[in-house]
């Protein structure tokens, strides 16, 4: 019996593998088959294929995580912008409450760029429009409506996202 350092035993007189079965191989191929099948590999490291597969999986997982984080950040910023737009509109309505009833039409404005605090700013991320509509009839009512358009963060353009807040005013006796 011959011992190879890898732990494979080969009989010199009859070439057998796996309990006397030769699996229909010629003797030379059977010898190679027995050596390959019976070799005990030392698994101290990774092969190049295993490393490539591991890196590919890592890249796919990290790419998915990055996309998720980027989309979450965009959603957070969008919600924040909507919240600020509502606050800007509410501040404009509160300002209208401090006006005399007859002076309310002076609040009209169209497409004024404002910052996050509602102050006019030529580069502001919001565009404010205030309409004042006097409604006739037996009750003198005036509707003040404030529309805040929100600039899209990705394109930098105003693409239709907006918040609108309206309030009815009347003159008390």
C-alpha positions, 0 to 999 in steps of 0.5 A: 500500500502506498500512502500519498501525503494528502491521505490517499491510499492506492493499492499497487496490485489492484486499482480500486476506489470506493470499496472495489468499484471501478465505475467503468473507468479504464485503469489509468483514469480510475487511478486519477479518479481515486486520487481526486476523490480521495484527496483531503484538501486543506481549506485554509484559504479562499479560491479566486472564484469564492472571493469573486462571488463574495465580493459580487454579493457584497457589492449587490447588497451594498448597492441595494442599501445605498439605494434604500438610504438615498430614497429614504433621504429624498423622502425625508427631504420631501416631507420636510419641504411640505411641512415648511410650505404649510408653515409658510402658508400658515404664517401668511394667513396669520399676517392677514389676520392682523390686517384691517378687513378693508385692507385684505386685498393688499395681500395679493401676490403672485409667484414670489420666491421665499425662503424657509421662513417665508421671507422674500428670497430670489433663490428661495426653494418656495414660491408663494401666491396669495389670492384674495377673493371677496364673496358677495351676498348677505354676508361680506366674506373674503377668502384669503388663499395661500398657495406655496409651490415647492421646488423639486430637489432633484431637478431644481424646478417647480414641478407641481408640488404645492400646499394650499391653505385658505381662510375666510374673513368677515368684518365684525360690527 
